[in-house]
């Protein structure tokens, strides 16, 4: 491994799984998406956090192709939906807010998914388990639209390893990419 690559793996990269060290392309954090030139690049987004969900539309607008490697489905709420906050902060719900808030957010996120995705296969793979205890809610108006663009593909197979030239998934395919966006913290 070159000295430059070792320097690149300092800081936040110390927390990354070791298999990222083989990759010869560029590795960036989700927070650096807007600072990176994505033109004519094949991009892999591994996992999800608020920034990767928010910037997926930006990535699909600039990159040649985008593959989103979903570790697990997550709830996405519309970012500009002010009615959600009005409902959750209504005086009649304040006393019972802790009890109703999670169910209401799940309902709103599910309705948002159903209204944005027409393809049943894609909808089924994006639907999180509402009974899960570890619910994660992200906000984005354009996430689902970006996933449906022609240059973007959702990969639901687990990532086995990151090779020199791409991401190898459990389905036995090496997805060739130039840049990996990580969501590890």
FENNORPE-V600407 format. One record per pair of residues at least 6 apart in sequence whose ideal C-beta (glycine too) atoms are under 7 Angstrom apart, sorted by the first residue. I is the first residue (numbers start at 1). GAP is how many residues later the second one is. D is the distance in whole Angstrom. If there is no record, write none. Layout:
BEGIN
i:I gap:GAP d:D
i:I gap:GAP d:D
END
This chain:
BEGIN
i:1 gap:20 d:6
i:9 gap:12 d:6
i:12 gap:17 d:6
i:15 gap:169 d:6
i:15 gap:170 d:7
i:16 gap:166 d:6
i:16 gap:168 d:5
i:19 gap:142 d:5
i:19 gap:143 d:5
i:20 gap:7 d:6
i:20 gap:142 d:5
i:22 gap:140 d:6
i:22 gap:141 d:6
i:22 gap:142 d:5
i:23 gap:139 d:5
i:23 gap:141 d:7
i:23 gap:157 d:6
i:24 gap:140 d:5
i:24 gap:141 d:7
i:25 gap:152 d:6
i:25 gap:153 d:5
i:25 gap:154 d:6
i:25 gap:155 d:7
i:26 gap:152 d:7
i:26 gap:153 d:5
i:27 gap:153 d:5
i:27 gap:155 d:6
i:28 gap:8 d:5
i:28 gap:151 d:7
i:28 gap:153 d:6
i:29 gap:153 d:6
i:30 gap:19 d:6
i:30 gap:21 d:4
i:30 gap:22 d:4
i:30 gap:151 d:6
i:30 gap:152 d:7
i:30 gap:153 d:5
i:31 gap:20 d:6
i:33 gap:18 d:7
i:33 gap:22 d:4
i:33 gap:25 d:6
i:33 gap:26 d:6
i:33 gap:148 d:6
i:34 gap:21 d:7
i:34 gap:24 d:6
i:38 gap:21 d:6
i:38 gap:24 d:4
i:38 gap:25 d:4
i:39 gap:23 d:6
i:40 gap:24 d:5
i:41 gap:22 d:5
i:41 gap:23 d:6
i:41 gap:137 d:4
i:41 gap:138 d:5
i:42 gap:22 d:6
i:42 gap:23 d:5
i:42 gap:134 d:6
i:42 gap:135 d:5
i:42 gap:136 d:5
i:43 gap:16 d:6
i:43 gap:20 d:4
i:43 gap:23 d:5
i:43 gap:134 d:6
i:43 gap:136 d:5
i:43 gap:138 d:6
i:44 gap:23 d:5
i:44 gap:25 d:6
i:44 gap:123 d:5
i:44 gap:131 d:6
i:44 gap:133 d:4
i:44 gap:136 d:5
i:44 gap:137 d:7
i:45 gap:7 d:5
i:45 gap:14 d:7
i:45 gap:21 d:7
i:45 gap:23 d:5
i:45 gap:24 d:7
i:45 gap:136 d:5
i:46 gap:23 d:5
i:46 gap:113 d:6
i:46 gap:121 d:7
i:46 gap:134 d:6
i:46 gap:136 d:6
i:46 gap:137 d:7
i:47 gap:24 d:5
i:47 gap:136 d:4
i:47 gap:137 d:7
i:48 gap:22 d:7
i:48 gap:26 d:6
i:48 gap:90 d:7
i:48 gap:135 d:6
i:49 gap:134 d:4
i:50 gap:88 d:5
i:52 gap:129 d:6
i:52 gap:131 d:5
i:53 gap:23 d:6
i:53 gap:85 d:4
i:53 gap:87 d:5
i:53 gap:90 d:5
i:54 gap:86 d:5
i:56 gap:87 d:5
i:56 gap:90 d:4
i:57 gap:85 d:4
i:57 gap:88 d:7
i:57 gap:89 d:4
i:59 gap:7 d:5
i:60 gap:6 d:5
i:60 gap:86 d:5
i:60 gap:89 d:5
i:60 gap:91 d:6
i:60 gap:92 d:5
i:63 gap:88 d:7
i:64 gap:87 d:7
i:65 gap:86 d:5
i:66 gap:85 d:6
i:66 gap:86 d:4
i:67 gap:86 d:5
i:67 gap:88 d:5
i:67 gap:108 d:5
i:67 gap:110 d:7
i:68 gap:79 d:7
i:68 gap:84 d:7
i:68 gap:86 d:5
i:68 gap:87 d:7
i:69 gap:86 d:5
i:69 gap:90 d:5
i:69 gap:98 d:6
i:70 gap:84 d:6
i:70 gap:85 d:7
i:70 gap:86 d:5
i:73 gap:52 d:7
i:73 gap:53 d:5
i:73 gap:54 d:6
i:73 gap:55 d:4
i:74 gap:54 d:6
i:74 gap:62 d:5
i:74 gap:64 d:6
i:75 gap:31 d:7
i:75 gap:34 d:4
i:75 gap:53 d:5
i:75 gap:60 d:6
i:75 gap:61 d:7
i:75 gap:62 d:5
i:76 gap:33 d:6
i:76 gap:36 d:7
i:76 gap:37 d:7
i:76 gap:62 d:5
i:76 gap:64 d:6
i:76 gap:67 d:5
i:76 gap:68 d:7
i:77 gap:7 d:7
i:77 gap:28 d:7
i:77 gap:31 d:6
i:77 gap:32 d:5
i:77 gap:35 d:6
i:77 gap:60 d:6
i:77 gap:62 d:5
i:78 gap:34 d:6
i:78 gap:63 d:5
i:79 gap:60 d:4
i:79 gap:61 d:6
i:79 gap:62 d:5
i:80 gap:61 d:6
i:84 gap:24 d:6
i:87 gap:17 d:7
i:88 gap:9 d:7
i:88 gap:13 d:6
i:88 gap:16 d:7
i:93 gap:7 d:6
i:102 gap:33 d:7
i:105 gap:32 d:6
i:106 gap:24 d:5
i:109 gap:28 d:7
i:113 gap:10 d:7
i:113 gap:13 d:6
i:113 gap:14 d:6
i:113 gap:31 d:7
i:114 gap:9 d:7
i:116 gap:28 d:4
i:116 gap:29 d:7
i:117 gap:6 d:4
i:117 gap:9 d:6
i:117 gap:27 d:6
i:122 gap:32 d:7
i:125 gap:29 d:6
i:125 gap:31 d:5
i:146 gap:6 d:6
i:147 gap:7 d:6
i:155 gap:14 d:6
i:155 gap:20 d:7
i:157 gap:12 d:4
i:157 gap:13 d:5
i:157 gap:14 d:4
i:158 gap:11 d:7
i:158 gap:12 d:5
i:159 gap:8 d:6
i:159 gap:10 d:6
i:160 gap:8 d:5
i:160 gap:9 d:6
i:160 gap:10 d:6
i:161 gap:7 d:5
i:162 gap:18 d:7
i:163 gap:11 d:6
i:165 gap:11 d:5
i:166 gap:8 d:5
i:166 gap:9 d:5
i:166 gap:10 d:4
i:166 gap:11 d:5
i:167 gap:8 d:5
i:167 gap:10 d:6
i:168 gap:6 d:5
i:169 gap:6 d:7
END
